[in-house]
Amino acid sequence: MFHEKHSKLARPAGALFYLFGEVRELVGGTTSVANHVKGSAYGVLARNLDGDSRIHGLPLRLASLVFFFDRDLMLADPPVFRVDSETVKRIESSDLCLVHLAEGRRDDALTRQEFENFLEWARTRPDLAPKIVPIHLVGISGDDFGRLRELGIDRAVWSPSSNMALYGQTMDVGAARQHDFTIALGTDWYPSGSDSLFDELRLAKLLVDQGLVSGLDPDELTPMVLEAPAKILGGHLGTLLPGAPADLVVIPWKGSLATSVESADVDTVVLVTVAGKPLFGVTAIMELLLDKVYPSPVRPETHAYGFALSQIWTEVRARFPDAALPEPLGERLYPRLQRP
């Protein structure tokens, strides 16, 4: 999936955090990210969809908003729900806008107020509302999804790992599917989200199996990391056709597509390409595809990169002389998950 949010950290600490996130997404098979560091990607990492389309290469103008309403005013007493003109301009100039919405418990009054005020705004801008793809929607249920759909909003991003860690609840995905929402799975930010979409998928399956998420068939989960993101972003994404973006993730085959995806992990990824460029994979395969590969600092006998990590981290290490080359390979798992 393409969803990733990070705090606004002061540089250079922010640079280290963002770069770590981009490499982590790449080795986990994610080829596009959103709400990352503007103008980043260094020409070799995952596509940064917040950037200029001439840089990320997709026919898409995407905006992402962590807060739709002014955060400080919303937390005032009494709360004020104001959309600033810059937010509106960003939506007007985009094809899609990812919005963190109703990210709070269903019994939280402020979350309900936020949602109702969002609906009120959306009714006044029927030209902009269909562009919005909400993220989270933890604080709503039932007919609330129908109210969104009436406004032309029928896509959303589900981040169960982060939701359960922060709120003990997650999106009422069953209700969303009853209203024909297209739901994509996303990892959310690193402190509370999964290490990779593979882990996120396993957690989603665990929640369904344990009855903590109802109204959802387990067979609907795998498409949430494959077809759904491509459908949301549009174009020729998710297809193997001439002229389509050549973003590929190769994983071991385990007898069926669902089993293969559920069994995959960052340690078993065979190959990741972005725009046809091999960027990470098993060393032997990378050597067949590239004249030069760069060994993995942590696992030099198994995986290699199509670029030099040291080049990316030069500026950061100049400011942090003691910083080691971080290589995120999914060592931290959600506590309740077990690798297959």
C-alpha positions in Angstrom: 0.0 0.0 0.0 1.0 3.6 -0.2 0.1 4.9 3.2 2.7 6.1 5.6 2.6 9.1 8.0 5.4 10.5 10.1 5.7 13.2 12.8 7.1 16.6 11.8 10.5 16.1 13.3 13.1 18.8 13.2 15.9 18.1 10.8 18.4 16.4 10.8 16.7 14.0 13.1 13.7 14.1 10.8 15.9 13.1 7.8 17.1 10.0 9.6 13.6 9.1 10.5 12.2 9.6 7.0 15.0 7.8 5.3 14.7 4.9 7.6 11.0 4.7 6.8 11.5 4.8 3.1 14.1 2.0 3.1 11.9 0.0 5.5 8.9 0.2 3.1 11.0 -0.8 0.2 12.4 -4.0 1.7 8.9 -4.8 2.8 7.7 -4.8 -0.7 5.9 -1.4 -0.7 6.7 0.5 -3.8 4.8 3.7 -3.2 4.4 5.8 0.0 2.4 8.9 0.9 2.7 11.6 3.5 6.5 11.1 3.6 9.2 13.7 3.3 8.5 16.1 0.4 10.9 15.9 -2.5 12.6 12.8 -1.2 13.1 9.4 -2.8 16.6 10.2 -3.9 15.8 8.7 -7.3 16.1 5.1 -5.9 13.6 4.6 -3.1 9.9 3.9 -3.1 7.7 6.4 -5.1 6.8 9.4 -2.9 3.3 10.1 -4.1 3.2 13.5 -2.3 5.8 14.8 -4.6 5.6 16.2 -8.1 4.2 13.7 -10.6 7.2 14.4 -12.8 9.3 12.8 -10.0 7.2 9.9 -8.9 6.2 9.1 -12.5 2.6 8.2 -12.0 -0.3 10.2 -13.7 -1.6 11.2 -10.3 -1.7 14.4 -8.2 -2.1 13.2 -4.6 -2.4 15.2 -1.4 -2.3 13.8 2.1 -3.6 15.5 5.2 -2.9 14.3 8.8 -5.5 16.8 10.1 -8.4 18.0 8.0 -9.4 20.6 10.5 -7.0 23.0 12.3 -5.7 20.8 15.1 -5.2 23.5 17.7 -8.7 24.9 17.2 -10.3 21.5 17.3 -8.7 20.9 20.7 -9.9 24.2 22.1 -12.7 24.5 24.6 -15.2 24.6 23.0 -13.7 23.0 19.9 -13.7 24.9 16.6 -13.7 23.0 13.3 -12.0 25.2 10.7 -10.7 24.1 7.3 -8.0 26.6 6.3 -7.7 27.9 2.7 -4.4 26.1 2.1 -6.1 22.7 2.8 -8.9 23.5 0.3 -6.3 24.6 -2.3 -4.4 21.3 -1.9 -7.6 19.3 -2.4 -8.6 21.5 -5.4 -5.2 20.9 -7.1 -5.2 17.1 -6.5 -6.8 14.1 -8.1 -7.0 12.3 -4.8 -6.6 13.4 -1.2 -5.8 11.1 1.7 -7.4 12.4 4.9 -6.9 11.0 8.4 -10.5 11.1 9.6 -12.4 9.9 12.7 -9.2 8.5 14.2 -10.6 8.0 17.6 -12.9 5.6 19.6 -16.5 5.3 18.6 -17.5 6.5 22.1 -15.4 9.7 21.8 -17.5 12.9 21.5 -14.7 14.9 19.8 -14.3 12.2 17.1 -18.0 12.3 16.5 -18.0 16.1 16.3 -15.1 16.0 13.8 -16.9 13.5 11.6 -20.2 15.5 11.6 -18.4 18.7 10.8 -16.5 16.9 8.0 -19.9 15.8 6.5 -21.2 19.3 6.8 -18.2 20.7 4.9 -18.4 17.9 2.2 -22.0 18.8 1.5 -20.9 22.3 0.6 -18.2 21.1 -1.7 -19.7 18.3 -3.8 -16.9 18.9 -6.4 -14.2 18.0 -3.9 -15.7 15.4 -1.6 -15.4 12.5 -4.1 -11.6 13.1 -4.2 -11.2 12.3 -0.6 -10.0 8.9 0.6 -10.4 8.7 4.4 -7.8 6.9 6.5 -8.8 5.1 9.8 -12.6 5.9 10.3 -12.4 4.1 13.6 -15.0 6.4 15.3 -17.9 5.7 12.9 -20.0 2.6 12.1 -23.2 1.4 10.4 -25.0 4.0 8.4 -22.2 6.5 8.7 -20.6 4.8 5.8 -23.8 5.2 3.8 -23.7 9.0 4.6 -20.1 9.1 3.2 -21.1 7.2 0.1 -24.0 9.6 -0.5 -21.3 12.3 -0.8 -19.3 10.3 -3.4 -16.8 9.0 -0.8 -16.6 5.2 -1.3 -12.9 4.4 -0.7 -10.9 4.1 2.6 -7.6 2.9 4.1 -7.7 0.5 7.0 -4.8 0.4 9.5 -5.8 -2.2 12.1 -2.5 -2.6 13.9 -2.1 1.0 14.7 -5.8 1.4 15.6 -5.8 -1.5 18.0 -2.6 -0.3 19.7 -3.8 3.2 20.1 -7.5 2.9 20.6 -8.4 -0.7 21.2 -10.8 -0.5 18.3 -10.5 -0.4 14.5 -12.7 0.4 11.5 -16.0 -1.3 11.2 -14.9 -2.9 8.0 -17.9 -5.1 7.8 -20.2 -2.0 7.7 -18.0 -0.4 5.2 -18.1 -3.4 2.9 -21.9 -3.5 3.3 -21.9 -0.1 1.7 -19.6 -1.2 -1.1 -16.5 0.6 0.0 -13.2 -0.3 -1.5 -10.9 -0.9 1.4 -7.1 -0.9 1.2 -4.9 -2.1 4.0 -2.2 0.3 5.2 0.5 0.1 7.9 0.1 3.6 9.3 3.2 5.1 11.0 6.0 3.1 12.5 5.5 3.6 16.3 2.2 1.8 16.3 1.9 0.3 12.8 3.2 -3.0 11.5 6.7 -3.4 10.1 5.3 -4.4 6.7 2.1 -5.0 4.9 2.7 -8.7 5.3 2.5 -8.3 9.1 -0.5 -6.0 8.7 -2.3 -8.6 6.6 -1.6 -11.3 9.2 -3.0 -9.1 12.0 -6.1 -8.3 10.0 -6.7 -12.0 9.4 -6.1 -12.7 13.2 -8.8 -10.0 14.0 -11.2 -11.6 11.6 -10.5 -15.1 12.9 -11.0 -14.1 16.5 -14.2 -12.3 15.8 -12.8 -8.8 16.7 -13.7 -7.7 13.2 -17.1 -8.9 12.0 -18.9 -9.0 8.7 -15.8 -9.7 6.7 -14.8 -12.8 4.8 -11.2 -13.8 5.2 -11.0 -14.1 1.4 -11.6 -10.4 1.1 -8.3 -9.6 2.9 -5.7 -10.4 0.3 -7.2 -8.1 -2.3 -6.9 -5.3 0.2 -3.1 -5.2 -0.3 -3.3 -6.0 -4.1 -6.3 -4.9 -6.1 -7.8 -2.3 -3.7 -4.8 0.0 -3.6 -4.4 -0.1 -7.4 -8.1 0.6 -7.8 -8.0 3.5 -5.4 -5.0 5.1 -7.2 -6.3 4.3 -10.7 -4.6 4.1 -14.0 -2.7 1.0 -15.1 -1.5 0.2 -11.6 -1.7 -3.4 -10.6 -1.5 -4.7 -14.1 1.2 -6.4 -16.2 0.7 -4.5 -19.4 2.9 -2.5 -21.8 3.2 1.1 -20.6 2.1 0.3 -17.0 4.4 1.3 -14.1 6.9 -1.5 -13.7 6.6 -1.8 -9.9 7.0 -5.5 -9.0 7.3 -7.5 -5.8 8.3 -11.2 -6.1 7.6 -13.5 -3.3 7.8 -17.4 -3.0 4.8 -19.3 -4.3 3.0 -21.4 -1.7 0.3 -23.1 -3.7 -2.2 -20.2 -3.9 -2.1 -16.4 -4.1 -3.7 -15.9 -0.7 -1.4 -18.4 1.0 1.7 -16.9 -0.7 0.9 -13.4 0.4 0.0 -14.4 3.9 3.2 -16.5 4.2 5.5 -13.8 2.8 7.8 -11.7 5.0 10.6 -9.2 4.5 13.1 -12.0 4.9 11.5 -14.0 2.1 11.0 -11.2 -0.5 12.7 -12.3 -3.7 12.8 -9.1 -5.6 11.4 -5.5 -5.5 11.5 -3.2 -8.5 10.3 0.3 -8.9 9.8 1.7 -12.4 11.6 -1.4 -13.7 14.7 -0.8 -11.5 15.7 -3.7 -9.3 16.2 -2.1 -5.9 16.2 -5.0 -3.4 16.2 -8.7 -3.6 18.1 -12.0 -3.2 21.7 -11.4 -4.1 21.9 -14.0 -6.8 18.9 -12.6 -8.7 20.1 -9.0 -8.3 23.5 -10.0 -9.7 21.8 -11.4 -12.8 19.8 -8.2 -13.3 22.4 -5.6 -12.5 26.1 -5.0 -13.4 26.7 -4.0 -9.8 24.9 -4.7 -6.6 25.4 -3.5 -3.0 25.4 -6.2 -0.3 23.1 -5.9 2.6 25.0 -4.8 5.7 23.0 -7.1 7.9 22.5 -10.1 5.7 25.2 -9.9 3.0 24.8 -13.6 2.0 21.1 -13.4 1.3 20.0 -10.0 0.0 21.5 -7.0 -1.8 20.4 -3.5 -2.9 20.5 -1.9 -6.3 21.9 1.2 -4.8 24.5 2.1 -2.1 22.9 2.6 1.3 26.1 4.5 2.3 25.4 7.2 -0.3 21.9 7.8 1.0 23.1 8.1 4.6 26.2 10.3 3.9 24.5 13.5 4.9 22.8 12.1 7.9 25.9 10.4 9.2 27.8 13.7 8.7 25.5 15.2 11.3 25.2 12.0 13.4 28.8 10.6 13.4 27.8 7.7 15.7 24.8 6.7 13.6 24.9 3.1 12.2 23.4 2.2 8.8 19.9 1.2 9.8 18.5 -1.7 7.8 14.9 -2.4 8.7 14.1 -6.0 8.0 11.0 -6.5 10.0 12.5 -7.8 13.2 9.8 -6.2 15.3 6.5 -8.1 15.1 3.1 -7.3 16.5 3.2 -9.1 19.9 0.3 -11.4 19.1 1.6 -12.5 15.7 3.7 -15.5 14.9 5.6 -15.9 11.7 4.3 -18.9 9.6 
